[in-house]
């Protein structure tokens, strides 16, 4: 299932897809190729291409980006279109494999409709560090969208770890090295996070290398560049490919050793294939064209500078070709290259590097120079000289080392790289990810946490009207008022007057018992709910108050809180070491709260805190520790909301049932 790209055969330009053409394409693709086309609303994919993709490659958006809510809505519409297409074709037992950043909301959209569905998601591009990713305004929506997958795959370990760090820092989830435990943010499933390196399909290169046309072209290149070292780079015209950085490094080599100007040739090939103006909206086409033209002018100027300073009448050291070259010529260049330079500023798979290692021959192999910012650097580090493209001097050193490297050293690098490229092919990647998906399906089935469906409003209303006696139990934070950290910082929560009036009406009904349960202090709840005649359970179940009463009763009588002071001292020590955290003391309990902290530092500190508590003041004290998502609370043993609520229900039942039949 995918969106077809329609081009003219004459010039490969984009073609507007009309409704009639859509019907014709769908009939052909379904019958001939078994493919289901999806035609999303036109010009609604700006958000993926203009915001997500650049940001994932560390290109921060500027004020001129011009993306608004309508563009995000367009991204949602594209994902919804794919959801409808998938659900139309889906049959129980099918596996769903979703690819890449334009469809990061799709896993959640599918999970909502089919909770039992098995979903794998693979990201074919870079995933940035959490500090960069958090710039995205819709950062939480996208993370929650993709987390509904059973398994999420990345090209290398670094991207997987950066994704997990974003889940920790932005969503506050607890993650392990292998993934995320079942939770609501993860769509109710255990989400495995795996590393499955991408590869290339080597079969077309094998066939082309064996063709007579290619061999003839290789011999022509040998004759053309006889007696000279050939440096080759093949890229798209994109900023992230780092083309100016390569030219600067080669320029530096010629400045250091001018003799290389006549003994070497650097051929930089830039393909022109890409999105045409017919495929994009007017603003996007103009923006893309403007960026490419600026980059192209910069490269022209730099190439001209190199050739004007170091060229001769019969020889130019730098050849820049901005055109679509035949695949045969590219392969011939790769075979004959003495140095292959693939140094993107940020990229996932260095395809040119893989093609170079696939095409090179053992008897006269060249040297690969690879960017340490490439996603392939982890896999091919032992097969290449890795460089920082921004470090021009070190980059130039690597080029000189590659030009002067002895054959036996070149063979060591080449044999490792060739073996890797032949072992980790595109087929291996697909089979490996499918195995991981099947494994995740088996493992997640037993661990699935079913998220309760949304409550049907009419059902409880009908039941309440029919009942003779009613018991209503309400939480406070997150139910009656939003769950906000400022409540813990002694800022009194405010309830709307309409809500207070409605609660009072319910509480005054003689056939209804209303209970409000909270972990906040008795003083806070008394001030907030003072006008409502209801039962209040405060401080996490340690104390309660009857309707209309002013006195609070405690379930710990008399409270044995000798441990409270030492526990508070330890928590204050950890609060001083953890910016953003604070200590909240109540009459019989004390809490260390860290929901305002950054990253996972506080979660790590909380484990250290537990060690100090259990080995110190709580060693033999009548107190227990409650560890929650963003807090650690120490309270008297046996105290808790559930225990206090159970005692209160027993009291109500015994009072109402004293005359005979128990109405509850």
Secondary structure, DSSP 8 states (H G I E B T S, - for coil): -B----B-TTT--B----HHHHHHHHHHIIIII---B----TT--HHIIIIIHHHHTT----GGG---HHHHHHHHHHHHHHHHHHHHH--TT-EEEEESGGGTTHHHHHHHH-TT-EEEEE--S----HHHHTTSTTHHHHHHHHHTSSEEEESSHHHHHHHHHHIIIII---EETTEE-S-TTTTTS-EEEEE-------HHHHHHHTSHHHHHHHHHHHHHTTTSEEEEEEEES-GGG-HHHHHHHHHHHHHH-TTHHHHEEEEEEEE--S--GGGS-HHHHHHHHHHHHHHHHHHHHHHHHHHHHH--SS--SEEEEES---HHHHHHHHHH-SEEEE--SSBS--HHHHHHHHH--GGG--EEEEETTBTTHHHHGGGSEEE-TT-HHHHHHHHHHHHH--HHHHHHHHHHHHHHHHHS-HHHHHHHHHHHHHHHHHHHHHH---------HHHHHHHHHH-SSEEEEEESBTTTB---GGGTTT------HHHHHHHHHHHH-TTEEEEEE-SS-HHHHHHHSTTS-SEEEEGGGTEEE-TT----EESSSS---THHHHHHHHHHHHHHHSTT-EEEE-SSEEEEE-TT--TTHHHHHHHHHHHHHHHTTTSSSSEEEEEETTEEEEEETT--HHHHHHHHHHHHHHHHTTTSS---
